[in-house]
Amino acid sequence: MAAISIGRYIFLICAALILSYTSCSKSGARNSSMEDQNDGQQTAQTYRPDPVARYVIEEDTEQILDDSLGHILGDAEIPEQLSWNILRTAAQGPSFIMDLLVVLQGDPYLRVLVDKGHALPASYEPQDLVELTGGSYAVSRRGLLLRGSAALALEEMAAAAKADGVTLAASSAYRPYTYQETVYARNVRESGQETADRESARPGHSQHQLGLVVDFGSIDDSFAETKAGRWILANASGFGWSLSFPNGYEEVTGYRWESWHYRYVGRELTYFIDTYFDGIQQYALRFIYAWEKAGGLSGSP
């Protein structure tokens, strides 16, 4: 969870600049031997990354494909077309790598992957929780807690909504591990295991434990059609908030659509999500997890 080292930061900047430089030259990547050309041969239909990182410029598209990045996208199970878009962007210049580096320099808990396959320790509890007391937004009850940075971002977003004649209402926020145990057990008891697993996270697997999530409004499907639901869907990312479980992505997130569940990830990460991952938080977080696990483009920790 530690921030990326200065050495790694310098290396990745250099890698990004090399990618940018190489993309301007048609001949720079054709090269040392016929064997290298054959090993690196690539078509737009089938991408087979070589274990040795190299850059290949396609005849028609002049794209440079970084094999290490291709492997990471594959490990993160990013869809093929989205992966190709990212590879193309990375080949054309340093923007993707530079935007990623900005994200990696931030609070690691803003980007930590918490889902059905990746859990927080039972003992994890943020140290900067503050109580939500209202202001530009409403609260459904006393005692709702959120991390300080998220609380500030919530107030900023709610003030903008209020200026547009919309009042946001926070209905649920931080949940400790023990509280999630109660929530999950109740859902299993009332709805059965299969339904509960579509709608409720097991203890340790809930984003709410991060202290960075707010459930807004009615906490049901009707929220999407309210003024608040429409406003926040259109504007949340500009304030660093990201919809965790979008409509039509249950196979990706593991949970059915939750129009009310927003996670604070910061403006840098919402920009990264929206620009490169079609606004799908789960794709971006899986990619970042795979990137950090692989040690970035160099493949070393």
N, C-alpha and C positions, 0 to 999 in steps of 0.2 A: 504493500500500500504506500510505500515511500515514494516521494516525488522523484521524477526522472533525474539522473545524475547530470552534472555539468558536462562530463565527457560524452555521455550518450546524447545530450542536447546538441553538442557541437557536431558529433558524428551525423546526426539526422539532418541538421541544417546542410551539412556538406552533401549528404546523399540527395537532398531535395534540389540543391543547386546543380548537382551533376545530372539529375533527371531532366531538369529544365534545359541545361546546356545540350545534352545529348539529343533531346527532342527537336532541336533546331538543325540537326545534321542528318542527312539521309545516309551518309556513308560511314559515320562514326561507329555504327554498331555492326557493320558487315566486315568480316575481319580475318582473324588470325589463321583460321584453317577451315577446310571444308567440313571437318568433323564437328567443329563448333557450330557451323551453320546448320548442319543436319540435326544436331542435338537440340538446338533452339528453335527449330522450325515451328511455326504457329499459324493456325488459321482462326478466323473469327468464329467458326462453328465449334471447334474443340480446343479447349485450353488445357495443355498438359505441362504444368510447370516443371522445369528441370531442378534437381536438388542444388545445383550450383547457380547462384544468382547471376543473371546476365540480362542485358537489355536487347530486345529484338524489335526492329522497326518493320512493321508489316508493309508489303508492297503497295497496297492500295490506301490504307488508312494512316500510314506513317505513325502508328502508335508504338510507344515503348512499353513493354510489359515487364514489370519487375517481378521476378519469380517469387521472391520472399513475400512480397505483398500479396501475390496470388495465393500462396499457401495459407497465409493468415486469413484471407477472405474465405477460403475454403474451410478452414478450421472453424470459423465463426458461422458457417452455414448461411452465408449471405447469398441471396438469389443470384442466378447467373447474370441476368441483364444488369442488375444493380452492381454486381462485381465488375462487369465490363465497363460500366460508366465510371467507376472509381479508378480502375486501371488506366482508362483513357485520360482522365483528369490528371492523375499522377504522372503520366507520361508527358503531358503537355506543359507542365510547369510545377513549381514547388508549393502551390496553394494548399493542396490536400495535406501534405506533410506538415507544413507550417501551421495550419489550423489545428491539426492533431496535437502538435507540440504545445500549443497554447492551452488546450484542454488538459494535457498531461501535467502541466505546471500548476494546475488548480487543486483544490481540496479533493483528495482521492475518494472520499465518500460521496461526492457528487456524481461520480462515474462508476462506482462499484456495482457489479452485476449481482442483483438479488432476484432470483426467480426460482422456479421449481427444482432446478439443478444446482443452485448456488445459494448457500445459507449464510446468515450472520451468526456469530457465536451467541449462545443463550445469554451470556453475560454482557453483550454489547449494549451500551446505553450512551447516547451523546451527552457531552458534558456542558453544552451551551444551550440547553433547552430553556425556553421562555414561555410564559403563559400568553395565550392569545386573548386580548382584552377588547377586541373590536377597534373601532376607529372609523376607517373608511369602509370596513366590512362588518358583517354581523357574525356572531358566534351562536351556535345552537345551545351551548351549555358552558358552564364554567369548568376550568381545569384542562382545557385543550392546550397541548404543548407543541412547540415547534422549535427547531434550531434557530438561533438568532438570525443568521443570514437569510434563511427562508422566511422568517417572520417579517423582516424588513422588505423583502421582495414581494411578499403577499400584500403588505400595506401599499406599496408603490403600485402594484397592479390593481388593487381594489380602488385606489384613488382615481386611477385612469378610467376604470369602469364607471365609477360614480359620476365622473365628469361627463360621461356619455349617457347618464340616466339609468345606470344598471347597478344594483347592489349585490355584491357577492356575499355568500353566507358559508362560513366554515362549519362543517358538521362533524368532522372527525379528523384527527391529526396523528400525533405520535402514539404508538402502542408498544409497550414493552413486551418482551417474549412471553411472560406469564399471562398477560392479557390476551395475546393472540392465541394462546392455548385454549382459553375460555371461549373466544369467538369461534375458533375452528371446531371445537367439540360441540358447541351449540348448533352450528350449521350442519354438521354431520348428523346429529341427533334429529334435527327438524326436517332436513331435506334428503338425507342419505349421502353415502360416501361419494358417489359419482357426481351428483349435483354440487355438493360442497367443494369438491376439488376444482370445479369450473369457476367457482365464485369466491372462494376463500383460500387464503394461503395457509399452509401449515406453519407452525411456530418456527421462527428463524428464517422463513422464506418470504416474509412480508416486508414490502418496501416501507410500510408504516414504522417499522422498528428503527429506520434511519433517522426519523424526526424531520423528514424532508417532504412528506406527503400530506396533502389536504384532500379530503373528500368534500365536495361542494354540494350545497343544496339538499335535494331530497334523497340523495344516494340511491336513486333508481333510474330506470330508463327514461322516465319523463323529464329528467333534468335536461336532456339534450335539446328539447323543444322549448325550453324557457328562454327568456331574454338573456339571463346569466349564462346558460349553457351555450347559446350561440355566440355570445360575446367572448367568452373565455376560449372557446375553440378557435376563434379567429385571431385572438390577440395574446394568448398565454405565452407563446414562445418568445415574444419580444421582451418579456420580463423574466425569462429564465425558467418558465414552467413548461413541462412536457406531459402530454397525455400518455399514460403508460399502457393502456389496454384499448387500442382503437378498434373500431368496428371492422369485422372481416379478418382479423388477425389472430383468432384464438389458437390456431395451429402453431403460430409463432410465439405468442406470449404465454400460452398455457391457460389463459383465462378468457372468459367471454368479455364482450364489450362492456366497458365501464366509463361512461361519458363524464363521470363526476370525479374520477381519480387522477389527480395531477401530481407529478413529482417535481420538486425544484432541483434543477441540475445546473443552473447558472446560464447566463446569456451565451457564453462561449460554446457550451455544449449544445444548447438548443440550435445555435447557428450551424454547428457541425452536423447535428441530426437532420436538420431541414435541408441543408445544402447537399449532403452526400448520401443520405440514407432515406430519402423520401419522407422525412418526418416521422419515421418509425423508431422510437426510442430503443426498443429491444434489439434491433439490428445494430445500431451504433454501439450499445453497451456490450453486446457480444463481440463485436469487432475489437473494441478497446481491450476487453478482457483477453482475447486471443493475441492481440498485439503485445500486451505487457507480458503475457506468459511466454511468448516466443522471443522476447527481448528486442522487438522492433526489427528493422530491416537486416541488421547484422546477424540475428539469430543467436546472440550471446546475451546472458543476463545482465 
